[in-house]
Protein backbone atom coordinates (compact mmCIF):
# COMPACT_ATOMS: atom_id res chain seq x y z
CA UNK A 1 0.00 0.00 0.00
CA UNK A 2 1.44 3.44 -0.90
CA UNK A 3 1.80 5.84 1.97
CA UNK A 4 0.67 8.74 -0.23
CA UNK A 5 -1.42 8.80 -3.39
CA UNK A 6 -1.12 11.88 -5.61
CA UNK A 7 -4.06 12.34 -7.97
CA UNK A 8 -2.98 14.12 -11.14
CA UNK A 9 0.30 13.95 -13.05
CA UNK A 10 0.54 17.58 -14.10
CA UNK A 11 3.46 19.73 -13.00
CA UNK A 12 2.00 20.29 -9.52
CA UNK A 13 1.31 16.61 -8.88
CA UNK A 14 4.67 15.46 -10.18
CA UNK A 15 6.55 18.15 -8.24
CA UNK A 16 4.72 17.04 -5.11
CA UNK A 17 5.44 13.36 -5.72
CA UNK A 18 9.09 14.03 -6.52
CA UNK A 19 9.56 15.90 -3.24
CA UNK A 20 7.86 13.11 -1.29
CA UNK A 21 9.98 10.47 -3.00
CA UNK A 22 13.11 12.45 -2.20
CA UNK A 23 12.07 12.31 1.45
CA UNK A 24 11.68 8.52 1.24
CA UNK A 25 7.88 8.47 1.32
CA UNK A 26 6.33 5.65 -0.78
CA UNK A 27 4.18 7.54 -3.28
CA UNK A 28 1.88 6.53 -6.12
CA UNK A 29 0.72 8.98 -8.80
CA UNK A 30 -2.58 8.30 -10.58
CA UNK A 31 -3.39 10.11 -13.83
CA UNK A 32 -6.70 9.89 -15.69
CA UNK A 33 -5.24 10.74 -19.09
CA UNK A 34 -3.09 8.36 -21.08
CA UNK A 35 -0.18 10.78 -20.73
CA UNK A 36 1.48 12.89 -18.06
CA UNK A 37 1.97 16.64 -18.10
CA UNK A 38 -1.51 18.06 -17.52
CA UNK A 39 -1.72 21.30 -19.47
CA UNK A 40 1.74 20.78 -20.94
CA UNK A 41 1.45 19.31 -24.43
CA UNK A 42 4.15 19.40 -27.11
CA UNK A 43 3.56 19.01 -30.86
CA UNK A 44 6.31 17.34 -32.87
CA UNK A 45 6.21 17.70 -36.67
CA UNK A 46 6.41 14.44 -38.60
CA UNK A 47 9.56 15.56 -40.40
CA UNK A 48 11.44 16.18 -37.14
CA UNK A 49 11.20 19.97 -37.40
CA UNK A 50 11.13 22.35 -34.42
CA UNK A 51 8.56 21.47 -31.78
CA UNK A 52 5.57 23.68 -30.99
CA UNK A 53 3.67 23.96 -27.73
CA UNK A 54 -0.08 23.34 -27.54
CA UNK A 55 -0.20 24.05 -23.82
CA UNK A 56 2.27 25.95 -21.65
CA UNK A 57 4.25 28.06 -24.10
CA UNK A 58 7.42 29.32 -22.45
CA UNK A 59 9.36 29.24 -19.20
CA UNK A 60 8.85 32.63 -17.55
CA UNK A 61 11.85 34.04 -15.72
CA UNK A 62 15.54 33.33 -15.26
CA UNK A 63 14.85 32.03 -11.73
CA UNK A 64 12.00 29.76 -12.79
CA UNK A 65 12.30 26.32 -11.13
CA UNK A 66 12.34 24.76 -14.60
CA UNK A 67 15.98 25.84 -14.82
CA UNK A 68 16.68 23.86 -11.64
CA UNK A 69 14.91 20.76 -12.94
CA UNK A 70 16.24 20.84 -16.52
CA UNK A 71 19.39 22.92 -16.27
CA UNK A 72 19.96 26.38 -17.79
CA UNK A 73 17.53 27.00 -20.64
CA UNK A 74 18.04 29.21 -23.71
CA UNK A 75 16.22 32.49 -24.09
CA UNK A 76 13.16 32.38 -26.31
CA UNK A 77 14.09 33.66 -29.78
CA UNK A 78 12.64 36.96 -30.86
CA UNK A 79 10.62 36.97 -34.09
CA UNK A 80 12.09 38.86 -37.00
CA UNK A 81 8.71 40.53 -37.54
CA UNK A 82 5.79 41.39 -35.29
CA UNK A 83 2.34 42.53 -36.33
CA UNK A 84 -0.94 43.58 -34.79
CA UNK A 85 -4.26 42.85 -36.47
CA UNK A 86 -6.76 45.67 -36.20
CA UNK A 87 -9.73 46.12 -38.46
CA UNK A 88 -8.75 42.73 -39.91
CA UNK A 89 -5.55 44.24 -41.34
CA UNK A 90 -2.07 43.32 -40.12
CA UNK A 91 0.20 46.26 -39.36
CA UNK A 92 3.67 46.47 -37.75
CA UNK A 93 3.44 45.98 -33.99
CA UNK A 94 5.72 48.97 -33.53
CA UNK A 95 2.82 51.25 -34.42
CA UNK A 96 1.35 50.54 -30.99
CA UNK A 97 4.47 51.96 -29.36
CA UNK A 98 3.83 55.37 -30.94
CA UNK A 99 1.07 56.02 -28.43
CA UNK A 100 1.58 56.82 -24.78
CA UNK A 101 -0.01 53.58 -23.61
CA UNK A 102 0.90 50.49 -25.64
CA UNK A 103 -0.61 47.33 -24.18
CA UNK A 104 2.64 46.07 -22.64
CA UNK A 105 3.10 49.41 -20.86
CA UNK A 106 -0.44 49.23 -19.48
CA UNK A 107 0.29 45.69 -18.31
CA UNK A 108 3.40 46.92 -16.50
CA UNK A 109 1.51 49.74 -14.83
CA UNK A 110 -1.24 47.37 -13.73
CA UNK A 111 1.37 45.21 -11.98
CA UNK A 112 2.16 48.20 -9.78
CA UNK A 113 -1.43 48.74 -8.65
CA UNK A 114 -1.56 48.81 -4.83
CA UNK A 115 -5.11 49.92 -4.24
CA UNK A 116 -7.89 47.97 -2.55
CA UNK A 117 -9.57 44.92 -4.00
CA UNK A 118 -12.87 45.22 -5.79
CA UNK A 119 -11.68 47.31 -8.73
CA UNK A 120 -11.84 45.32 -11.95
CA UNK A 121 -9.04 45.46 -14.50
CA UNK A 122 -11.60 46.91 -16.89
CA UNK A 123 -12.30 49.69 -14.39
CA UNK A 124 -8.59 50.25 -13.92
CA UNK A 125 -8.11 50.56 -17.69
CA UNK A 126 -10.93 53.08 -17.93
CA UNK A 127 -9.19 55.26 -15.34
CA UNK A 128 -5.67 54.69 -16.68
CA UNK A 129 -5.56 57.72 -18.94
CA UNK A 130 -5.35 55.56 -22.04
CA UNK A 131 -7.27 56.67 -25.10
CA UNK A 132 -10.31 54.57 -26.04
CA UNK A 133 -8.29 52.86 -28.79
CA UNK A 134 -5.38 52.16 -26.43
CA UNK A 135 -7.73 50.84 -23.76
CA UNK A 136 -9.44 48.54 -26.26
CA UNK A 137 -6.11 47.09 -27.39
CA UNK A 138 -5.00 46.80 -23.78
CA UNK A 139 -8.16 44.94 -22.89
CA UNK A 140 -7.50 42.30 -25.54
CA UNK A 141 -3.83 42.04 -24.59
CA UNK A 142 -4.77 41.39 -20.96
CA UNK A 143 -7.56 39.05 -22.04
CA UNK A 144 -4.96 36.92 -23.80
CA UNK A 145 -2.55 37.10 -20.85
CA UNK A 146 -5.07 36.08 -18.21
CA UNK A 147 -7.65 34.03 -20.15
CA UNK A 148 -10.47 36.17 -18.77
CA UNK A 149 -12.34 39.33 -19.63
CA UNK A 150 -10.82 42.38 -17.88
CA UNK A 151 -14.20 43.20 -16.33
CA UNK A 152 -14.01 39.86 -14.51
CA UNK A 153 -10.40 40.30 -13.37
CA UNK A 154 -9.56 41.85 -10.01
CA UNK A 155 -6.89 44.53 -10.42
CA UNK A 156 -5.45 43.95 -6.95
CA UNK A 157 -5.36 40.19 -7.53
CA UNK A 158 -3.55 40.51 -10.85
CA UNK A 159 -1.01 42.92 -9.37
CA UNK A 160 -0.44 40.69 -6.33
CA UNK A 161 0.08 37.65 -8.55
CA UNK A 162 2.73 39.45 -10.61
CA UNK A 163 4.49 40.86 -7.54
CA UNK A 164 4.35 37.47 -5.82
CA UNK A 165 6.24 35.76 -8.63
CA UNK A 166 9.88 35.03 -7.90
CA UNK A 167 10.64 33.66 -11.34
CA UNK A 168 12.74 36.60 -12.44
CA UNK A 169 13.00 38.15 -15.87
CA UNK A 170 12.94 36.96 -19.45
CA UNK A 171 11.31 34.13 -21.35
CA UNK A 172 12.96 30.81 -22.11
CA UNK A 173 12.27 27.70 -24.16
CA UNK A 174 12.88 24.01 -23.50
CA UNK A 175 14.88 22.50 -26.37
CA UNK A 176 13.14 19.34 -27.45
CA UNK A 177 9.78 20.32 -25.95
CA UNK A 178 8.13 21.59 -22.80
CA UNK A 179 6.98 18.05 -22.03
CA UNK A 180 10.57 17.29 -21.02
CA UNK A 181 9.74 19.04 -17.72
CA UNK A 182 7.02 16.60 -16.55
CA UNK A 183 8.99 13.67 -17.96
CA UNK A 184 12.02 14.68 -15.89
CA UNK A 185 9.93 15.21 -12.76
CA UNK A 186 8.40 11.75 -13.24
CA UNK A 187 11.73 9.92 -13.46
CA UNK A 188 11.89 7.21 -10.80
CA UNK A 189 8.31 7.76 -9.67
CA UNK A 190 5.49 5.20 -9.71
CA UNK A 191 3.14 6.92 -12.16
CA UNK A 192 0.11 5.12 -13.59
CA UNK A 193 -1.69 6.73 -16.52
CA UNK A 194 -5.17 5.92 -17.78
CA UNK A 195 -6.42 5.50 -14.20
CA UNK A 196 -9.18 8.04 -13.48
CA UNK A 197 -10.01 8.45 -9.80
CA UNK A 198 -13.76 8.55 -9.26
CA UNK A 199 -14.08 9.05 -5.52
CA UNK A 200 -12.01 9.95 -2.47
CA UNK A 201 -13.31 9.03 0.99
CA UNK A 202 -11.77 9.67 4.38
CA UNK A 203 -12.51 7.72 7.54
CA UNK A 204 -11.05 8.29 11.00
CA UNK A 205 -8.18 5.90 11.64
CA UNK A 206 -8.65 4.09 8.33
CA UNK A 207 -6.65 6.32 5.99
CA UNK A 208 -8.10 7.51 2.71
CA UNK A 209 -10.01 5.30 0.31
CA UNK A 210 -9.38 5.99 -3.37
CA UNK A 211 -11.87 4.55 -5.85
CA UNK A 212 -10.72 4.34 -9.47
CA UNK A 213 -12.28 3.05 -12.64
CA UNK A 214 -10.45 -0.23 -12.06
CA UNK A 215 -10.95 -0.79 -8.34
CA UNK A 216 -9.90 0.84 -5.12
CA UNK A 217 -6.94 1.27 -2.77
CA UNK A 218 -6.20 2.88 0.57
CA UNK A 219 -3.44 5.30 1.49
CA UNK A 220 -2.44 7.14 4.64
CA UNK A 221 -2.72 10.48 2.84
CA UNK A 222 -3.90 11.74 -0.53
CA UNK A 223 -2.96 14.85 -2.51
CA UNK A 224 -5.49 16.21 -5.01
CA UNK A 225 -3.40 17.84 -7.73
CA UNK A 226 -6.24 18.27 -10.20
CA UNK A 227 -8.06 21.47 -11.20
CA UNK A 228 -11.17 22.21 -9.11
CA UNK A 229 -13.07 22.01 -12.42
CA UNK A 230 -12.63 18.22 -12.29
CA UNK A 231 -14.65 18.19 -9.06
CA UNK A 232 -17.14 20.74 -10.37
CA UNK A 233 -17.68 18.62 -13.47
CA UNK A 234 -18.55 15.57 -11.37
CA UNK A 235 -15.63 13.45 -12.60
CA UNK A 236 -14.22 13.22 -9.08
CA UNK A 237 -16.27 13.14 -5.89
CA UNK A 238 -14.53 14.10 -2.67
CA UNK A 239 -16.38 13.30 0.52
CA UNK A 240 -16.41 15.90 3.28
CA UNK A 241 -15.27 18.92 1.28
CA UNK A 242 -17.43 21.25 3.33
CA UNK A 243 -19.04 24.55 2.32
CA UNK A 244 -15.80 26.57 1.98
CA UNK A 245 -14.16 24.19 -0.45
CA UNK A 246 -17.40 23.60 -2.30
CA UNK A 247 -17.71 27.35 -2.81
CA UNK A 248 -14.05 27.51 -3.86
CA UNK A 249 -14.68 24.90 -6.56
CA UNK A 250 -17.33 27.15 -8.08
CA UNK A 251 -15.17 30.28 -7.84
CA UNK A 252 -11.95 28.82 -9.24
CA UNK A 253 -13.22 28.23 -12.76
CA UNK A 254 -10.48 28.32 -15.41
CA UNK A 255 -10.71 30.59 -18.42
CA UNK A 256 -11.20 29.39 -21.98
CA UNK A 257 -8.14 28.32 -23.93
CA UNK A 258 -7.68 26.82 -27.39
CA UNK A 259 -4.42 26.12 -29.21
CA UNK A 260 -3.87 24.86 -32.74
CA UNK A 261 -1.01 23.95 -35.03
CA UNK A 262 -2.03 24.50 -38.64
CA UNK A 263 0.21 22.84 -41.21
CA UNK A 264 0.16 24.56 -44.59
CA UNK A 265 1.18 23.34 -48.02
CA UNK A 266 3.99 25.90 -48.21
CA UNK A 267 6.62 27.37 -45.88
CA UNK A 268 6.50 30.73 -44.13
CA UNK A 269 8.64 33.47 -45.74
CA UNK A 270 9.53 35.00 -42.34
CA UNK A 271 9.52 34.36 -38.63
CA UNK A 272 6.61 36.39 -37.31
CA UNK A 273 4.47 36.88 -34.23
CA UNK A 274 1.01 38.41 -34.58
CA UNK A 275 -1.28 39.81 -31.89
CA UNK A 276 -4.92 39.96 -32.95
CA UNK A 277 -6.24 43.07 -31.22
CA UNK A 278 -9.70 42.46 -32.69
CA UNK A 279 -10.22 39.55 -30.29
CA UNK A 280 -10.40 36.98 -33.07
CA UNK A 281 -7.12 35.06 -33.10
CA UNK A 282 -5.15 35.60 -29.91
CA UNK A 283 -1.48 35.18 -30.82
CA UNK A 284 -0.46 33.68 -34.17
CA UNK A 285 3.12 32.80 -35.07
CA UNK A 286 5.16 31.17 -37.81
CA UNK A 287 8.80 30.33 -38.45
CA UNK A 288 10.68 31.06 -41.64
CA UNK A 289 11.00 27.99 -43.84
CA UNK A 290 8.47 25.98 -41.84
CA UNK A 291 4.87 25.13 -42.88
CA UNK A 292 3.37 25.26 -39.39
CA UNK A 293 1.37 28.15 -37.94
CA UNK A 294 0.77 28.18 -34.19
CA UNK A 295 -2.39 29.78 -32.78
CA UNK A 296 -2.71 30.38 -29.04
CA UNK A 297 -6.09 31.88 -28.15
CA UNK A 298 -7.82 32.55 -24.86
CA UNK A 299 -11.16 33.91 -23.70
CA UNK A 300 -13.37 35.09 -26.58
CA UNK A 301 -10.68 34.49 -29.18
CA UNK A 302 -10.55 30.83 -28.12
CA UNK A 303 -14.21 30.44 -29.03
CA UNK A 304 -13.64 32.00 -32.44
CA UNK A 305 -10.62 29.85 -33.31
CA UNK A 306 -12.43 26.76 -32.05
CA UNK A 307 -15.27 27.47 -34.45
CA UNK A 308 -12.92 28.15 -37.37
CA UNK A 309 -10.71 25.11 -36.81
CA UNK A 310 -13.20 22.72 -38.37
CA UNK A 311 -13.65 24.67 -41.61
CA UNK A 312 -10.97 25.10 -44.25
CA UNK A 313 -12.76 28.17 -45.61
CA UNK A 314 -12.99 29.83 -42.18
CA UNK A 315 -9.35 29.04 -41.45
CA UNK A 316 -8.31 30.61 -44.74
CA UNK A 317 -10.15 33.85 -43.94
CA UNK A 318 -8.80 33.89 -40.39
CA UNK A 319 -5.19 33.30 -41.45
CA UNK A 320 -5.24 35.76 -44.35
CA UNK A 321 -5.71 38.70 -41.97
CA UNK A 322 -2.98 37.67 -39.54
CA UNK A 323 -0.52 36.28 -42.09
CA UNK A 324 -1.22 37.59 -45.60
CA UNK A 325 1.34 35.17 -47.10
CA UNK A 326 -1.07 32.31 -46.35
CA UNK A 327 -3.59 33.51 -48.96
CA UNK A 328 -4.02 30.74 -51.48
CA UNK A 329 -1.89 28.31 -49.45
CA UNK A 330 -3.85 25.21 -48.51
CA UNK A 331 -4.13 24.06 -44.89
CA UNK A 332 -3.20 20.37 -45.04
CA UNK A 333 -3.21 19.51 -41.33
CA UNK A 334 -4.79 20.71 -38.09
CA UNK A 335 -3.78 19.62 -34.58
CA UNK A 336 -5.75 21.19 -31.73
CA UNK A 337 -5.73 21.32 -27.96
CA UNK A 338 -9.13 22.41 -26.71
CA UNK A 339 -8.45 22.94 -23.01
CA UNK A 340 -12.00 24.01 -22.19
CA UNK A 341 -13.36 20.79 -23.71
CA UNK A 342 -10.81 18.66 -21.85
CA UNK A 343 -12.75 17.39 -18.80
CA UNK A 344 -9.52 16.96 -16.82
CA UNK A 345 -8.55 20.61 -17.36
CA UNK A 346 -11.81 22.51 -17.75
CA UNK A 347 -9.93 25.40 -19.37
CA UNK A 348 -6.61 27.20 -19.44
CA UNK A 349 -5.93 28.33 -15.85
CA UNK A 350 -7.62 30.23 -13.02
CA UNK A 351 -7.39 34.01 -13.24
CA UNK A 352 -7.68 36.31 -10.22
CA UNK A 353 -11.31 37.35 -10.17
CA UNK A 354 -13.53 38.61 -7.37
CA UNK A 355 -13.15 36.38 -4.32
CA UNK A 356 -10.56 34.13 -5.96
CA UNK A 357 -7.84 34.86 -3.40
CA UNK A 358 -10.00 33.61 -0.54
CA UNK A 359 -11.23 30.71 -2.65
CA UNK A 360 -7.65 29.71 -3.47
CA UNK A 361 -6.69 29.71 0.19
CA UNK A 362 -9.75 27.66 1.06
CA UNK A 363 -8.95 25.16 -1.69
CA UNK A 364 -5.32 24.84 -0.58
CA UNK A 365 -6.15 24.14 3.07
CA UNK A 366 -5.67 20.46 4.09
CA UNK A 367 -8.56 18.41 5.44
CA UNK A 368 -8.04 16.47 8.63
CA UNK A 369 -4.34 15.91 8.14
CA UNK A 370 -5.07 13.28 5.47
CA UNK A 371 -6.30 15.11 2.38
CA UNK A 372 -4.16 17.78 0.72
CA UNK A 373 -4.59 20.03 -2.32
CA UNK A 374 -2.14 21.35 -4.90
CA UNK A 375 -2.13 23.13 -8.25
CA UNK A 376 -2.16 26.50 -9.94
CA UNK A 377 -5.71 27.14 -8.71
CA UNK A 378 -4.38 27.14 -5.14
CA UNK A 379 -2.14 30.15 -5.85
CA UNK A 380 -4.71 32.27 -7.69
CA UNK A 381 -4.34 35.92 -6.75
CA UNK A 382 -1.01 35.32 -4.95
CA UNK A 383 1.34 34.05 -7.67
CA UNK A 384 1.36 33.53 -11.41
CA UNK A 385 -0.83 30.52 -12.25
CA UNK A 386 1.63 29.08 -14.77
CA UNK A 387 4.38 26.46 -14.58
CA UNK A 388 6.23 28.12 -11.72
CA UNK A 389 3.06 28.53 -9.67
CA UNK A 390 2.04 24.90 -10.18
CA UNK A 391 5.53 23.61 -9.36
CA UNK A 392 5.87 25.72 -6.22
CA UNK A 393 2.45 24.72 -4.98
CA UNK A 394 3.17 21.04 -5.53
CA UNK A 395 6.27 21.40 -3.37
CA UNK A 396 4.24 23.33 -0.78
CA UNK A 397 1.67 20.53 -0.56
CA UNK A 398 4.44 17.93 -0.24
CA UNK A 399 5.88 19.81 2.71
CA UNK A 400 2.47 19.83 4.37
CA UNK A 401 2.24 16.07 3.86
CA UNK A 402 5.68 15.57 5.41
CA UNK A 403 4.79 17.74 8.40
CA UNK A 404 1.54 15.81 8.90
CA UNK A 405 3.50 12.56 8.86
CA UNK A 406 5.57 13.70 11.85
CA UNK A 407 2.50 14.17 14.03
C-alpha positions in Angstrom: 0.0 0.0 0.0 1.4 3.4 -0.9 1.8 5.8 2.0 0.7 8.7 -0.2 -1.4 8.8 -3.4 -1.1 11.9 -5.6 -4.1 12.3 -8.0 -3.0 14.1 -11.1 0.3 13.9 -13.1 0.5 17.6 -14.1 3.5 19.7 -13.0 2.0 20.3 -9.5 1.3 16.6 -8.9 4.7 15.5 -10.2 6.6 18.2 -8.2 4.7 17.0 -5.1 5.4 13.4 -5.7 9.1 14.0 -6.5 9.6 15.9 -3.2 7.9 13.1 -1.3 10.0 10.5 -3.0 13.1 12.4 -2.2 12.1 12.3 1.5 11.7 8.5 1.2 7.9 8.5 1.3 6.3 5.6 -0.8 4.2 7.5 -3.3 1.9 6.5 -6.1 0.7 9.0 -8.8 -2.6 8.3 -10.6 -3.4 10.1 -13.8 -6.7 9.9 -15.7 -5.2 10.7 -19.1 -3.1 8.4 -21.1 -0.2 10.8 -20.7 1.5 12.9 -18.1 2.0 16.6 -18.1 -1.5 18.1 -17.5 -1.7 21.3 -19.5 1.7 20.8 -20.9 1.5 19.3 -24.4 4.1 19.4 -27.1 3.6 19.0 -30.9 6.3 17.3 -32.9 6.2 17.7 -36.7 6.4 14.4 -38.6 9.6 15.6 -40.4 11.4 16.2 -37.1 11.2 20.0 -37.4 11.1 22.3 -34.4 8.6 21.5 -31.8 5.6 23.7 -31.0 3.7 24.0 -27.7 -0.1 23.3 -27.5 -0.2 24.0 -23.8 2.3 25.9 -21.6 4.2 28.1 -24.1 7.4 29.3 -22.5 9.4 29.2 -19.2 8.8 32.6 -17.5 11.9 34.0 -15.7 15.5 33.3 -15.3 14.9 32.0 -11.7 12.0 29.8 -12.8 12.3 26.3 -11.1 12.3 24.8 -14.6 16.0 25.8 -14.8 16.7 23.9 -11.6 14.9 20.8 -12.9 16.2 20.8 -16.5 19.4 22.9 -16.3 20.0 26.4 -17.8 17.5 27.0 -20.6 18.0 29.2 -23.7 16.2 32.5 -24.1 13.2 32.4 -26.3 14.1 33.7 -29.8 12.6 37.0 -30.9 10.6 37.0 -34.1 12.1 38.9 -37.0 8.7 40.5 -37.5 5.8 41.4 -35.3 2.3 42.5 -36.3 -0.9 43.6 -34.8 -4.3 42.8 -36.5 -6.8 45.7 -36.2 -9.7 46.1 -38.5 -8.7 42.7 -39.9 -5.6 44.2 -41.3 -2.1 43.3 -40.1 0.2 46.3 -39.4 3.7 46.5 -37.8 3.4 46.0 -34.0 5.7 49.0 -33.5 2.8 51.2 -34.4 1.4 50.5 -31.0 4.5 52.0 -29.4 3.8 55.4 -30.9 1.1 56.0 -28.4 1.6 56.8 -24.8 0.0 53.6 -23.6 0.9 50.5 -25.6 -0.6 47.3 -24.2 2.6 46.1 -22.6 3.1 49.4 -20.9 -0.4 49.2 -19.5 0.3 45.7 -18.3 3.4 46.9 -16.5 1.5 49.7 -14.8 -1.2 47.4 -13.7 1.4 45.2 -12.0 2.2 48.2 -9.8 -1.4 48.7 -8.6 -1.6 48.8 -4.8 -5.1 49.9 -4.2 -7.9 48.0 -2.6 -9.6 44.9 -4.0 -12.9 45.2 -5.8 -11.7 47.3 -8.7 -11.8 45.3 -11.9 -9.0 45.5 -14.5 -11.6 46.9 -16.9 -12.3 49.7 -14.4 -8.6 50.2 -13.9 -8.1 50.6 -17.7 -10.9 53.1 -17.9 -9.2 55.3 -15.3 -5.7 54.7 -16.7 -5.6 57.7 -18.9 -5.4 55.6 -22.0 -7.3 56.7 -25.1 -10.3 54.6 -26.0 -8.3 52.9 -28.8 -5.4 52.2 -26.4 -7.7 50.8 -23.8 -9.4 48.5 -26.3 -6.1 47.1 -27.4 -5.0 46.8 -23.8 -8.2 44.9 -22.9 -7.5 42.3 -25.5 -3.8 42.0 -24.6 -4.8 41.4 -21.0 -7.6 39.1 -22.0 -5.0 36.9 -23.8 -2.6 37.1 -20.9 -5.1 36.1 -18.2 -7.7 34.0 -20.2 -10.5 36.2 -18.8 -12.3 39.3 -19.6 -10.8 42.4 -17.9 -14.2 43.2 -16.3 -14.0 39.9 -14.5 -10.4 40.3 -13.4 -9.6 41.8 -10.0 -6.9 44.5 -10.4 -5.4 44.0 -6.9 -5.4 40.2 -7.5 -3.5 40.5 -10.9 -1.0 42.9 -9.4 -0.4 40.7 -6.3 0.1 37.7 -8.5 2.7 39.4 -10.6 4.5 40.9 -7.5 4.3 37.5 -5.8 6.2 35.8 -8.6 9.9 35.0 -7.9 10.6 33.7 -11.3 12.7 36.6 -12.4 13.0 38.2 -15.9 12.9 37.0 -19.4 11.3 34.1 -21.4 13.0 30.8 -22.1 12.3 27.7 -24.2 12.9 24.0 -23.5 14.9 22.5 -26.4 13.1 19.3 -27.4 9.8 20.3 -26.0 8.1 21.6 -22.8 7.0 18.1 -22.0 10.6 17.3 -21.0 9.7 19.0 -17.7 7.0 16.6 -16.6 9.0 13.7 -18.0 12.0 14.7 -15.9 9.9 15.2 -12.8 8.4 11.8 -13.2 11.7 9.9 -13.5 11.9 7.2 -10.8 8.3 7.8 -9.7 5.5 5.2 -9.7 3.1 6.9 -12.2 0.1 5.1 -13.6 -1.7 6.7 -16.5 -5.2 5.9 -17.8 -6.4 5.5 -14.2 -9.2 8.0 -13.5 -10.0 8.5 -9.8 -13.8 8.5 -9.3 -14.1 9.1 -5.5 -12.0 9.9 -2.5 -13.3 9.0 1.0 -11.8 9.7 4.4 -12.5 7.7 7.5 -11.1 8.3 11.0 -8.2 5.9 11.6 -8.6 4.1 8.3 -6.7 6.3 6.0 -8.1 7.5 2.7 -10.0 5.3 0.3 -9.4 6.0 -3.4 -11.9 4.6 -5.8 -10.7 4.3 -9.5 -12.3 3.1 -12.6 -10.4 -0.2 -12.1 -11.0 -0.8 -8.3 -9.9 0.8 -5.1 -6.9 1.3 -2.8 -6.2 2.9 0.6 -3.4 5.3 1.5 -2.4 7.1 4.6 -2.7 10.5 2.8 -3.9 11.7 -0.5 -3.0 14.9 -2.5 -5.5 16.2 -5.0 -3.4 17.8 -7.7 -6.2 18.3 -10.2 -8.1 21.5 -11.2 -11.2 22.2 -9.1 -13.1 22.0 -12.4 -12.6 18.2 -12.3 -14.7 18.2 -9.1 -17.1 20.7 -10.4 -17.7 18.6 -13.5 -18.6 15.6 -11.4 -15.6 13.5 -12.6 -14.2 13.2 -9.1 -16.3 13.1 -5.9 -14.5 14.1 -2.7 -16.4 13.3 0.5 -16.4 15.9 3.3 -15.3 18.9 1.3 -17.4 21.2 3.3 -19.0 24.6 2.3 -15.8 26.6 2.0 -14.2 24.2 -0.5 -17.4 23.6 -2.3 -17.7 27.4 -2.8 -14.0 27.5 -3.9 -14.7 24.9 -6.6 -17.3 27.1 -8.1 -15.2 30.3 -7.8 -11.9 28.8 -9.2 -13.2 28.2 -12.8 -10.5 28.3 -15.4 -10.7 30.6 -18.4 -11.2 29.4 -22.0 -8.1 28.3 -23.9 -7.7 26.8 -27.4 -4.4 26.1 -29.2 -3.9 24.9 -32.7 -1.0 23.9 -35.0 -2.0 24.5 -38.6 0.2 22.8 -41.2 0.2 24.6 -44.6 1.2 23.3 -48.0 4.0 25.9 -48.2 6.6 27.4 -45.9 6.5 30.7 -44.1 8.6 33.5 -45.7 9.5 35.0 -42.3 9.5 34.4 -38.6 6.6 36.4 -37.3 4.5 36.9 -34.2 1.0 38.4 -34.6 -1.3 39.8 -31.9 -4.9 40.0 -33.0 -6.2 43.1 -31.2 -9.7 42.5 -32.7 -10.2 39.6 -30.3 -10.4 37.0 -33.1 -7.1 35.1 -33.1 -5.2 35.6 -29.9 -1.5 35.2 -30.8 -0.5 33.7 -34.2 3.1 32.8 -35.1 5.2 31.2 -37.8 8.8 30.3 -38.4 10.7 31.1 -41.6 11.0 28.0 -43.8 8.5 26.0 -41.8 4.9 25.1 -42.9 3.4 25.3 -39.4 1.4 28.1 -37.9 0.8 28.2 -34.2 -2.4 29.8 -32.8 -2.7 30.4 -29.0 -6.1 31.9 -28.2 -7.8 32.5 -24.9 -11.2 33.9 -23.7 -13.4 35.1 -26.6 -10.7 34.5 -29.2 -10.6 30.8 -28.1 -14.2 30.4 -29.0 -13.6 32.0 -32.4 -10.6 29.9 -33.3 -12.4 26.8 -32.0 -15.3 27.5 -34.5 -12.9 28.2 -37.4 -10.7 25.1 -36.8 -13.2 22.7 -38.4 -13.7 24.7 -41.6 -11.0 25.1 -44.3 -12.8 28.2 -45.6 -13.0 29.8 -42.2 -9.3 29.0 -41.5 -8.3 30.6 -44.7 -10.1 33.8 -43.9 -8.8 33.9 -40.4 -5.2 33.3 -41.5 -5.2 35.8 -44.3 -5.7 38.7 -42.0 -3.0 37.7 -39.5 -0.5 36.3 -42.1 -1.2 37.6 -45.6 1.3 35.2 -47.1 -1.1 32.3 -46.4 -3.6 33.5 -49.0 -4.0 30.7 -51.5 -1.9 28.3 -49.4 -3.9 25.2 -48.5 -4.1 24.1 -44.9 -3.2 20.4 -45.0 -3.2 19.5 -41.3 -4.8 20.7 -38.1 -3.8 19.6 -34.6 -5.7 21.2 -31.7 -5.7 21.3 -28.0 -9.1 22.4 -26.7 -8.5 22.9 -23.0 -12.0 24.0 -22.2 -13.4 20.8 -23.7 -10.8 18.7 -21.8 -12.7 17.4 -18.8 -9.5 17.0 -16.8 -8.6 20.6 -17.4 -11.8 22.5 -17.8 -9.9 25.4 -19.4 -6.6 27.2 -19.4 -5.9 28.3 -15.9 -7.6 30.2 -13.0 -7.4 34.0 -13.2 -7.7 36.3 -10.2 -11.3 37.3 -10.2 -13.5 38.6 -7.4 -13.1 36.4 -4.3 -10.6 34.1 -6.0 -7.8 34.9 -3.4 -10.0 33.6 -0.5 -11.2 30.7 -2.6 -7.6 29.7 -3.5 -6.7 29.7 0.2 -9.7 27.7 1.1 -9.0 25.2 -1.7 -5.3 24.8 -0.6 -6.2 24.1 3.1 -5.7 20.5 4.1 -8.6 18.4 5.4 -8.0 16.5 8.6 -4.3 15.9 8.1 -5.1 13.3 5.5 -6.3 15.1 2.4 -4.2 17.8 0.7 -4.6 20.0 -2.3 -2.1 21.4 -4.9 -2.1 23.1 -8.2 -2.2 26.5 -9.9 -5.7 27.1 -8.7 -4.4 27.1 -5.1 -2.1 30.2 -5.8 -4.7 32.3 -7.7 -4.3 35.9 -6.7 -1.0 35.3 -5.0 1.3 34.1 -7.7 1.4 33.5 -11.4 -0.8 30.5 -12.3 1.6 29.1 -14.8 4.4 26.5 -14.6 6.2 28.1 -11.7 3.1 28.5 -9.7 2.0 24.9 -10.2 5.5 23.6 -9.4 5.9 25.7 -6.2 2.5 24.7 -5.0 3.2 21.0 -5.5 6.3 21.4 -3.4 4.2 23.3 -0.8 1.7 20.5 -0.6 4.4 17.9 -0.2 5.9 19.8 2.7 2.5 19.8 4.4 2.2 16.1 3.9 5.7 15.6 5.4 4.8 17.7 8.4 1.5 15.8 8.9 3.5 12.6 8.9 5.6 13.7 11.9 2.5 14.2 14.0 
